[in-house]
Amino acid sequence: MKRLMFSVECNTDIVNSLVDLPDGRVGPRLLAWDHKLVISQLEANYAKEKGTLMFPIGFTRFRVKEKMHGMVGGMAKAPYTSPYVDGSHLDPRTDVSEKRIVGVFHELLHLTLQKKTERNNVSNLRRPLELPQKFTKVFERHPGIFYISMKGDTQTIVLRETYDRNQLIEKHPLVHIREKFANMMKQGFLDRSRGLYKDTNQRPEEDTLI
């Protein structure tokens, strides 16, 4: 949870509201219930449409194998199970279960500010989210929905539909603030390396008596 807090718009006080759950897990205390918050982004996008809910898919820079066509097609036709609904009864071998796993991370990434997060941040969410073993393989199985970035030797999971090439399509106000701060820090380091800053602790040289 702590790893994800920086990625989402989360109040840091949430750490102080953690309670022990009946099944031995630890979770934040629910202070108020809002039915509007249990509607996933995918459900909101299809609110005025009828039929099976399908995830936006975009294939770029690689060819789609026949096996991948089959996996996408089978899952696309399967019923959609909301990530906010108990999915422990689903058979992990079915397309319905596969679609729920995709839906869980589709929603999770939508909740993040930059629509992406490090793979390590979600690797320990199996129990809290009631996911099957090796659930993170879903990212490789659905490259049209998720993109795995290897920049800096760190695996980052990116939600494809939210990016136009390398640019985030819709930026949260906090993203703008963080980008400005990062640019200021970068410029400061460059200016210091160029000797543009004077050491304020250095004493002025004393006048030499002639």
Stockholm file with secondary structure:
# STOCKHOLM 1.0

chainA/1-210         MKRLMFSVECNTDIVNSLVDLPDGRVGPRLLAWDHKLVISQLEANYAKEKGTLMFPIGFTRFRVKEKMHGMVGGMAKAPYTSPYVDGSHLDPRTDVSEKRIVGVFHELLHLTLQKKTERNNVSNLRRPLELPQKFTKVFERHPGIFYISMKGDTQTIVLRETYDRNQLIEKHPLVHIREKFANMMKQGFLDRSRGLYKDTNQRPEEDTLI
#=GR chainA/1-210 SS CHHHHTTBTCCGGGGGGEEECTTSCEEECCCCCCGGGGSCHHHHHTTTCCSCCCCCCCCCSSCCCHHHHHHHHHHHHSCCCCTTSCCTTSCTTSHHHHHHHHHHHHHHHHHBSSSEEEGGGTTTCTTTTTCCTTGGGHHHHCTTTEEEECGGGCCEEEEGGGEETTEESSCCHHHHHHHHHHHHHHHHHHHHHTTCSCCTTSCCCCCCCC
#=GC SS_cons         CHHHHTTBTCCGGGGGGEEECTTSCEEECCCCCCGGGGSCHHHHHTTTCCSCCCCCCCCCSSCCCHHHHHHHHHHHHSCCCCTTSCCTTSCTTSHHHHHHHHHHHHHHHHHBSSSEEEGGGTTTCTTTTTCCTTGGGHHHHCTTTEEEECGGGCCEEEEGGGEETTEESSCCHHHHHHHHHHHHHHHHHHHHHTTCSCCTTSCCCCCCCC
//
